[in-house]
Amino acid sequence: MPISLHAAFVPSCRQIIAGCLNVLAKAEAAGIGDLAEQRLAPDMFPLAFQVQSVAGHSAGAIAAMRTGQFSPGGGFAMPSSDYASFTAMLTEADAVLAAVTEAEMEGFIGGDTDFVFGERRMPFKSENFLLSFAQPNFYFHAATLYGIFRNKGVGLGKKDYLGRPRIAV
């Protein structure tokens, strides 16, 4: 039986968002402050951009398939650089993902979704936008969020990033 677009995207995004929320909680408990300046490398975007991108490339990608257009940020404004704003944004993204149905997502297949950045436009079939653009970006920014705090000495391991896998019981 083929896997649905929903099954290929939504549960994994929700799993990793839960992991990101866990990472943020552990970083806050460890006392990591000055969040506006936290970044993995000097030439990389800061933590707030990573949080915005996790939300944008998950819940924002769903919204983009509804409208046919995605722009950087995915419809999420840059959050304030504090734990409460980061947590609220990722919690909102998770709620959006929890509400999308398999039937709606299957309806996106064959549609058009463009990535628009200034004058640049990249046309995609919606399923290819989701799986070849949004999903890899989602994982990149989630891993970068994890890496920022791991680099700052927060006691994190892979299980903190992965969240709770969907194991057979």
Beta strands, then each sheet from edge to edge (+ up, - down):
strand 1: 69-70
strand 2: 112-117
strand 3: 120-125
sheet 1: 1+ 2+ 3-
end
